[in-house]
Structure formats: structure tokens, C-alpha cells
Amino acid sequence: MQHIDAGSQPKAVQQFLLSLQLEPDGSIIELNGRQFHISALDSADLVSIQAGIDDLETGRTSPVEEVDARLREKYGFPPRT
């Protein structure tokens, strides 16, 4: 699956994407007969993210920058510059 970093898109595109009411199991956007699937995070990912936040708050984790880099790599997003 291709990952697209919407943060690099124009503000209007970002605002539109953030305004969508997505279903927990994903959604399909249709434009001119073409369908685009937006998948939701797996519930295991959500549990993992929450555990990471809990560890961060209690000081039992890596610096935020390291966690961010690992998540970006896992989900196919380019490194922050």
C-alpha cells in the first residue's frame, strides 16, 4: 500500500482531509468515478500508540524524536528534515 504524506499537500487539501468523518474500519472517497480507500489504524496499533504515550508520560521511553522516526519508517513516511 502506498503511503502519502498529506502534510506536504496544500493547506486546503489538509483541511479537507481533516474534515472527513472516517469510519473506524476505513472509508472510500470517490472522485470522477475513481475510488480512493482510506484505511483506519489497526486497533493493535492504537493500543501500541497509547502504551507509548503512557511510557513517555512516565519517563520509560525513548525521546519523542526517536519514536517519531520509528513510526514514520514503519508506516512508509519520509524522515523529517
Secondary structure, 3 states (H helix, E strand, C coil): CCCCCHHHCCHHHHHHHHHCCCCCCCEEEEECCEEEEECCCCHHHHHHHHHHHHHHHCCCCCCHHHHHHHHHHHCCCCCCC
